[in-house]
Amino acid sequence: MNEKSMMEELLPLLTDGEKYISMSWATLSRKTPKLNTFLMEGISSKPGSSSSYCYIGITKSFLNIVCLNPLDVTRVTGKYHIPWSQIKKVSIKNNLLRCTIIFFFENEDFSINWLNSSGGTGIKTQRKLVQRMINFLSKIYSIQ
């Protein structure tokens, strides 16, 4: 997991004219049937399946997620392209060590966890990237 591989995996998910507001690595805590409807590429996993490392990219219109194999993070297991219009609200829990954001669809939710440091990865500015995501989400979902 490093900045180069993160860019290689997330950049192809951009739609015309879009750019990333922020990109980082995280852990997707569980998959849901609704989340699987946004699977662009990869194998649909059983709802509730275990956590997986992932790269996260946010644009003004989409949440992009690239899931990685837990035993070999150089292998992609799924790519998700989720319009913000499908996410009804978010809940943000941020403290010194960790940030958890819960994304709510109509009847389901999924969460993504970030460590506020990047130890063990080649991603140097994790804390700043996570804060940028929090700021963006707080603005579009009117979170104080």
Secondary structure, DSSP 8 states (H G I E B T S, - for coil): -BHHHHHHHHGGG--TT---SEEEEEEE----HHHHTTEEEE----TT---EEEEEEE-SSEEEEEEE-SS-TTSEEEEEEEEGGG--EEEEEE-SSEEEEEEE-SS-EEEEEEESS-TTSB-TTHHHHHHHHHHHHHHHTT--
